Amino acid sequence: MIINGNETSQVLDNLNPDTLYDVSLTGIYSDKTESDEVSASERTLVRPAPSNLRFSNISANSLQIHWDHGSPDVDLYKLSWVPSGGTDKKEMIIHGNETSQVLDNLNPDTLYNVTLTAIYPDKTESDDVSASESTCDYKWE
């Protein structure tokens, strides 16, 4: 990228977590000559994932999912669920201070695969954490 000569810093975004990046900088003068290159290497951070995914209040049509924060600076969570072997994936975004969510309008006696991802203020995401749970059969409620 080309940066204005008056700038002394630049944010590099959309980088992958836990990845080593080599960055080089060359000054370009008004006569189009270039300075010697300077370079540095830095590894991006690993973003902590939520942990301890668990379920409660299981019924024929709903599940409540709970989790622990992976880090106090989570901005949002992305929660998705799909019937096991199915393709009807649902997804919602949850505020980062939440630690539980009710999933409703589910099918009775069905195994659901649930995935949770932490999203940080810089829009980087943690690894996914997953768990599975079945709704009850109508006769058990």
FIKOLZA-1660 file (N, C-alpha, C; in steps of 0.1 Angstrom, whole numbers, plus 5000, padded with zeros to 4 digits):
% residues 141
   i   px   py   pz ch aa at
   1 5008 4988 5000  A  M  N
   1 5000 5000 5000  A  M CA
   1 5009 5012 5000  A  M  C
   2 5004 5023 4995  A  I  N
   2 5011 5036 4995  A  I CA
   2 5005 5044 5006  A  I  C
   3 5013 5050 5014  A  I  N
   3 5009 5058 5026  A  I CA
   3 5014 5072 5024  A  I  C
   4 5006 5082 5027  A  N  N
   4 5010 5096 5026  A  N CA
   4 5023 5098 5034  A  N  C
   5 5032 5106 5029  A  G  N
   5 5045 5108 5035  A  G CA
   5 5045 5115 5048  A  G  C
   6 5034 5121 5052  A  N  N
   6 5032 5128 5065  A  N CA
   6 5028 5118 5076  A  N  C
   7 5024 5106 5072  A  E  N
   7 5019 5096 5082  A  E CA
   7 5031 5089 5089  A  E  C
   8 5029 5086 5101  A  T  N
   8 5040 5079 5109  A  T CA
   8 5035 5065 5114  A  T  C
   9 5023 5062 5111  A  S  N
   9 5017 5049 5115  A  S CA
   9 5006 5045 5105  A  S  C
  10 5004 5032 5105  A  Q  N
  10 4993 5026 5096  A  Q CA
  10 4988 5014 5103  A  Q  C
  11 4975 5012 5103  A  V  N
  11 4968 5000 5108  A  V CA
  11 4967 4991 5097  A  V  C
  12 4971 4978 5099  A  L  N
  12 4969 4968 5090  A  L CA
  12 4958 4959 5095  A  L  C
  13 4947 4958 5087  A  D  N
  13 4936 4951 5092  A  D CA
  13 4933 4938 5084  A  D  C
  14 4923 4931 5088  A  N  N
  14 4919 4918 5081  A  N CA
  14 4931 4908 5081  A  N  C
  15 4939 4908 5092  A  L  N
  15 4950 4899 5093  A  L CA
  15 4945 4886 5100  A  L  C
  16 4951 4875 5098  A  N  N
  16 4948 4862 5104  A  N CA
  16 4954 4862 5118  A  N  C
  17 4947 4856 5128  A  P  N
  17 4952 4855 5141  A  P CA
  17 4964 4845 5142  A  P  C
  18 4973 4847 5151  A  D  N
  18 4984 4838 5153  A  D CA
  18 4992 4835 5140  A  D  C
  19 4995 4846 5133  A  T  N
  19 5002 4845 5120  A  T CA
  19 5013 4855 5121  A  T  C
  20 5025 4850 5116  A  L  N
  20 5037 4859 5115  A  L CA
  20 5036 4867 5102  A  L  C
  21 5037 4880 5104  A  Y  N
  21 5037 4889 5092  A  Y CA
  21 5051 4896 5091  A  Y  C
  22 5056 4897 5079  A  D  N
  22 5068 4906 5077  A  D CA
  22 5063 4918 5070  A  D  C
  23 5067 4930 5076  A  V  N
  23 5063 4943 5070  A  V CA
  23 5075 4951 5066  A  V  C
  24 5075 4956 5055  A  S  N
  24 5086 4964 5050  A  S CA
  24 5081 4978 5046  A  S  C
  25 5090 4988 5048  A  L  N
  25 5087 5002 5045  A  L CA
  25 5098 5008 5038  A  L  C
  26 5095 5015 5027  A  T  N
  26 5104 5023 5019  A  T CA
  26 5099 5037 5016  A  T  C
  27 5108 5047 5018  A  G  N
  27 5104 5060 5016  A  G CA
  27 5105 5063 5001  A  G  C
  28 5095 5070 4995  A  I  N
  28 5096 5074 4981  A  I CA
  28 5096 5089 4981  A  I  C
  29 5106 5095 4975  A  Y  N
  29 5108 5109 4975  A  Y CA
  29 5101 5115 4962  A  Y  C
  30 5100 5129 4963  A  S  N
  30 5093 5136 4952  A  S CA
  30 5100 5133 4938  A  S  C
  31 5113 5130 4938  A  D  N
  31 5120 5128 4925  A  D CA
  31 5119 5113 4921  A  D  C
  32 5110 5105 4928  A  K  N
  32 5107 5091 4926  A  K CA
  32 5119 5082 4930  A  K  C
  33 5129 5087 4937  A  T  N
  33 5139 5078 4942  A  T CA
  33 5134 5072 4955  A  T  C
  34 5140 5061 4959  A  E  N
  34 5135 5054 4971  A  E CA
  34 5146 5052 4981  A  E  C
  35 5142 5052 4994  A  S  N
  35 5152 5050 5005  A  S CA
  35 5155 5036 5006  A  S  C
  36 5164 5033 5015  A  D  N
  36 5167 5019 5018  A  D CA
  36 5154 5013 5025  A  D  C
  37 5152 5001 5024  A  E  N
  37 5140 4994 5030  A  E CA
  37 5143 4991 5045  A  E  C
  38 5133 4994 5053  A  V  N
  38 5134 4989 5067  A  V CA
  38 5123 4978 5069  A  V  C
  39 5125 4968 5077  A  S  N
  39 5115 4958 5079  A  S CA
  39 5114 4953 5093  A  S  C
  40 5103 4947 5096  A  A  N
  40 5101 4941 5109  A  A CA
  40 5091 4929 5108  A  A  C
  41 5091 4920 5117  A  S  N
  41 5082 4909 5118  A  S CA
  41 5075 4909 5131  A  S  C
  42 5062 4905 5130  A  E  N
  42 5054 4905 5142  A  E CA
  42 5043 4894 5140  A  E  C
  43 5040 4887 5151  A  R  N
  43 5029 4877 5151  A  R CA
  43 5016 4884 5157  A  R  C
  44 5005 4881 5150  A  T  N
  44 4992 4886 5155  A  T CA
  44 4988 4878 5167  A  T  C
  45 4979 4883 5175  A  L  N
  45 4975 4876 5187  A  L CA
  45 4965 4865 5184  A  L  C
  46 4965 4855 5193  A  V  N
  46 4954 4845 5192  A  V CA
  46 4943 4850 5201  A  V  C
  47 4931 4851 5195  A  R  N
  47 4919 4856 5202  A  R CA
  47 4913 4844 5210  A  R  C
  48 4912 4846 5223  A  P  N
  48 4906 4835 5232  A  P CA
  48 4892 4832 5228  A  P  C
  49 4889 4819 5227  A  A  N
  49 4875 4815 5224  A  A CA
  49 4867 4814 5237  A  A  C
  50 4854 4815 5236  A  P  N
  50 4846 4812 5248  A  P CA
  50 4848 4797 5252  A  P  C
  51 4844 4794 5264  A  S  N
  51 4846 4780 5269  A  S CA
  51 4834 4775 5277  A  S  C
  52 4835 4762 5280  A  N  N
  52 4825 4756 5289  A  N CA
  52 4811 4757 5284  A  N  C
  53 4809 4754 5271  A  L  N
  53 4795 4754 5265  A  L CA
  53 4787 4743 5271  A  L  C
  54 4775 4747 5276  A  R  N
  54 4766 4737 5283  A  R CA
  54 4752 4741 5281  A  R  C
  55 4743 4732 5283  A  F  N
  55 4729 4734 5281  A  F CA
  55 4720 4732 5293  A  F  C
  56 4709 4739 5294  A  S  N
  56 4699 4737 5305  A  S CA
  56 4685 4740 5299  A  S  C
  57 4675 4738 5307  A  N  N
  57 4661 4741 5303  A  N CA
  57 4658 4735 5290  A  N  C
  58 4661 4722 5288  A  I  N
  58 4658 4715 5276  A  I CA
  58 4644 4711 5275  A  I  C
  59 4637 4715 5264  A  S  N
  59 4623 4711 5262  A  S CA
  59 4622 4705 5248  A  S  C
  60 4610 4703 5243  A  A  N
  60 4608 4697 5230  A  A CA
  60 4611 4708 5219  A  A  C
  61 4610 4720 5222  A  N  N
  61 4611 4731 5212  A  N CA
  61 4622 4741 5216  A  N  C
  62 4629 4739 5226  A  S  N
  62 4639 4749 5230  A  S CA
  62 4651 4743 5238  A  S  C
  63 4662 4750 5237  A  L  N
  63 4674 4747 5245  A  L CA
  63 4680 4760 5250  A  L  C
  64 4685 4761 5262  A  Q  N
  64 4692 4772 5267  A  Q CA
  64 4707 4769 5267  A  Q  C
  65 4715 4777 5261  A  I  N
  65 4730 4774 5260  A  I CA
  65 4736 4785 5269  A  I  C
  66 4747 4780 5276  A  H  N
  66 4755 4789 5285  A  H CA
  66 4769 4787 5281  A  H  C
  67 4777 4797 5284  A  W  N
  67 4792 4797 5281  A  W CA
  67 4799 4806 5291  A  W  C
  68 4812 4805 5291  A  D  N
  68 4821 4814 5299  A  D CA
  68 4829 4822 5289  A  D  C
  69 4831 4835 5293  A  H  N
  69 4839 4844 5284  A  H CA
  69 4853 4838 5282  A  H  C
  70 4858 4839 5270  A  G  N
  70 4872 4836 5268  A  G CA
  70 4881 4848 5272  A  G  C
  71 4876 4860 5271  A  S  N
  71 4883 4872 5274  A  S CA
  71 4873 4883 5278  A  S  C
  72 4877 4893 5286  A  P  N
  72 4868 4903 5290  A  P CA
  72 4865 4914 5279  A  P  C
  73 4873 4914 5268  A  D  N
  73 4871 4924 5258  A  D CA
  73 4864 4919 5246  A  D  C
  74 4856 4908 5247  A  V  N
  74 4847 4904 5236  A  V CA
  74 4837 4914 5233  A  V  C
  75 4835 4917 5220  A  D  N
  75 4825 4927 5216  A  D CA
  75 4812 4921 5213  A  D  C
  76 4812 4910 5205  A  L  N
  76 4800 4902 5201  A  L CA
  76 4803 4887 5202  A  L  C
  77 4792 4880 5201  A  Y  N
  77 4793 4865 5199  A  Y CA
  77 4785 4862 5187  A  Y  C
  78 4790 4852 5179  A  K  N
  78 4782 4847 5168  A  K CA
  78 4778 4833 5172  A  K  C
  79 4765 4830 5173  A  L  N
  79 4759 4818 5177  A  L CA
  79 4752 4811 5165  A  L  C
  80 4755 4799 5162  A  S  N
  80 4748 4792 5151  A  S CA
  80 4744 4779 5156  A  S  C
  81 4733 4773 5150  A  W  N
  81 4728 4760 5153  A  W CA
  81 4722 4754 5141  A  W  C
  82 4723 4741 5140  A  V  N
  82 4717 4733 5129  A  V CA
  82 4714 4719 5134  A  V  C
  83 4702 4714 5129  A  P  N
  83 4700 4700 5132  A  P CA
  83 4711 4691 5127  A  P  C
  84 4715 4681 5135  A  S  N
  84 4725 4672 5131  A  S CA
  84 4722 4666 5117  A  S  C
  85 4731 4667 5108  A  G  N
  85 4729 4662 5094  A  G CA
  85 4721 4671 5086  A  G  C
  86 4716 4682 5091  A  G  N
  86 4707 4691 5083  A  G CA
  86 4715 4702 5077  A  G  C
  87 4708 4710 5069  A  T  N
  87 4713 4721 5062  A  T CA
  87 4707 4735 5066  A  T  C
  88 4696 4734 5074  A  D  N
  88 4689 4746 5078  A  D CA
  88 4696 4753 5090  A  D  C
  89 4708 4759 5087  A  K  N
  89 4716 4765 5097  A  K CA
  89 4710 4779 5101  A  K  C
  90 4709 4782 5114  A  K  N
  90 4704 4795 5119  A  K CA
  90 4716 4801 5126  A  K  C
  91 4716 4815 5126  A  E  N
  91 4727 4822 5132  A  E CA
  91 4721 4835 5138  A  E  C
  92 4728 4839 5149  A  M  N
  92 4724 4852 5155  A  M CA
  92 4737 4858 5161  A  M  C
  93 4736 4871 5163  A  I  N
  93 4747 4879 5169  A  I CA
  93 4742 4883 5183  A  I  C
  94 4751 4881 5193  A  I  N
  94 4747 4884 5207  A  I CA
  94 4758 4894 5212  A  I  C
  95 4753 4903 5221  A  H  N
  95 4762 4913 5227  A  H CA
  95 4773 4905 5235  A  H  C
  96 4785 4911 5236  A  G  N
  96 4796 4904 5242  A  G CA
  96 4796 4903 5257  A  G  C
  97 4786 4910 5264  A  N  N
  97 4785 4908 5278  A  N CA
  97 4776 4896 5282  A  N  C
  98 4769 4890 5272  A  E  N
  98 4760 4879 5275  A  E CA
  98 4768 4866 5277  A  E  C
  99 4762 4857 5285  A  T  N
  99 4768 4844 5287  A  T CA
  99 4757 4833 5286  A  T  C
 100 4746 4836 5280  A  S  N
 100 4736 4825 5278  A  S CA
 100 4726 4830 5267  A  S  C
 101 4719 4821 5261  A  Q  N
 101 4709 4824 5251  A  Q CA
 101 4700 4812 5249  A  Q  C
 102 4687 4815 5248  A  V  N
 102 4677 4805 5246  A  V CA
 102 4675 4804 5230  A  V  C
 103 4676 4791 5226  A  L  N
 103 4673 4788 5212  A  L CA
 103 4659 4782 5212  A  L  C
 104 4649 4789 5205  A  D  N
 104 4636 4783 5205  A  D CA
 104 4631 4780 5190  A  D  C
 105 4619 4776 5189  A  N  N
 105 4613 4772 5176  A  N CA
 105 4621 4760 5171  A  N  C
 106 4626 4751 5179  A  L  N
 106 4633 4739 5175  A  L CA
 106 4624 4728 5173  A  L  C
 107 4629 4718 5166  A  N  N
 107 4621 4705 5164  A  N CA
 107 4622 4696 5176  A  N  C
 108 4612 4689 5180  A  P  N
 108 4613 4680 5191  A  P CA
 108 4621 4668 5187  A  P  C
 109 4627 4662 5197  A  D  N
 109 4635 4649 5196  A  D CA
 109 4645 4650 5185  A  D  C
 110 4653 4661 5185  A  T  N
 110 4662 4664 5174  A  T CA
 110 4676 4668 5180  A  T  C
 111 4687 4663 5175  A  L  N
 111 4700 4666 5179  A  L CA
 111 4704 4679 5172  A  L  C
 112 4709 4689 5180  A  Y  N
 112 4713 4702 5174  A  Y CA
 112 4728 4703 5176  A  Y  C
 113 4735 4708 5166  A  N  N
 113 4749 4711 5167  A  N CA
 113 4750 4726 5169  A  N  C
 114 4756 4731 5180  A  V  N
 114 4757 4745 5183  A  V CA
 114 4771 4750 5183  A  V  C
 115 4774 4761 5176  A  T  N
 115 4787 4767 5175  A  T CA
 115 4787 4781 5180  A  T  C
 116 4797 4785 5188  A  L  N
 116 4798 4798 5193  A  L CA
 116 4812 4804 5190  A  L  C
 117 4813 4816 5185  A  T  N
 117 4825 4823 5182  A  T CA
 117 4825 4837 5188  A  T  C
 118 4837 4841 5194  A  A  N
 118 4838 4854 5200  A  A CA
 118 4843 4863 5189  A  A  C
 119 4837 4875 5188  A  I  N
 119 4842 4886 5179  A  I CA
 119 4847 4897 5187  A  I  C
 120 4859 4902 5184  A  Y  N
 120 4865 4912 5192  A  Y CA
 120 4863 4926 5185  A  Y  C
 121 4866 4937 5192  A  P  N
 121 4864 4950 5187  A  P CA
 121 4871 4953 5174  A  P  C
 122 4882 4947 5171  A  D  N
 122 4889 4949 5158  A  D CA
 122 4884 4939 5148  A  D  C
 123 4873 4932 5150  A  K  N
 123 4866 4923 5141  A  K CA
 123 4873 4910 5139  A  K  C
 124 4884 4907 5147  A  T  N
 124 4890 4894 5146  A  T CA
 124 4881 4884 5154  A  T  C
 125 4881 4872 5150  A  E  N
 125 4873 4862 5156  A  E CA
 125 4881 4851 5163  A  E  C
 126 4876 4845 5174  A  S  N
 126 4882 4834 5180  A  S CA
 126 4880 4821 5172  A  S  C
 127 4886 4810 5176  A  D  N
 127 4882 4797 5170  A  D CA
 127 4868 4794 5175  A  D  C
 128 4861 4786 5167  A  D  N
 128 4847 4782 5171  A  D CA
 128 4848 4772 5183  A  D  C
 129 4838 4772 5191  A  V  N
 129 4836 4761 5201  A  V CA
 129 4823 4755 5198  A  V  C
 130 4822 4742 5199  A  S  N
 130 4809 4735 5195  A  S CA
 130 4805 4725 5206  A  S  C
 131 4792 4723 5206  A  A  N
 131 4786 4713 5215  A  A CA
 131 4773 4708 5208  A  A  C
 132 4768 4697 5212  A  S  N
 132 4756 4691 5207  A  S CA
 132 4746 4688 5218  A  S  C
 133 4733 4689 5216  A  E  N
 133 4723 4685 5225  A  E CA
 133 4710 4682 5218  A  E  C
 134 4702 4673 5223  A  S  N
 134 4689 4670 5217  A  S CA
 134 4678 4676 5225  A  S  C
 135 4668 4680 5217  A  T  N
 135 4655 4685 5223  A  T CA
 135 4648 4672 5228  A  T  C
 136 4638 4674 5237  A  C  N
 136 4630 4663 5242  A  C CA
 136 4620 4659 5232  A  C  C
 137 4615 4647 5234  A  D  N
 137 4604 4642 5227  A  D CA
 137 4591 4648 5234  A  D  C
 138 4581 4650 5226  A  Y  N
 138 4569 4656 5232  A  Y CA
 138 4564 4648 5244  A  Y  C
 139 4565 4635 5244  A  K  N
 139 4559 4627 5255  A  K CA
 139 4566 4629 5268  A  K  C
 140 4578 4635 5268  A  W  N
 140 4586 4636 5280  A  W CA
 140 4584 4649 5287  A  W  C
 141 4576 4658 5281  A  E  N
 141 4575 4671 5287  A  E CA
 141 4564 4671 5298  A  E  C
% end
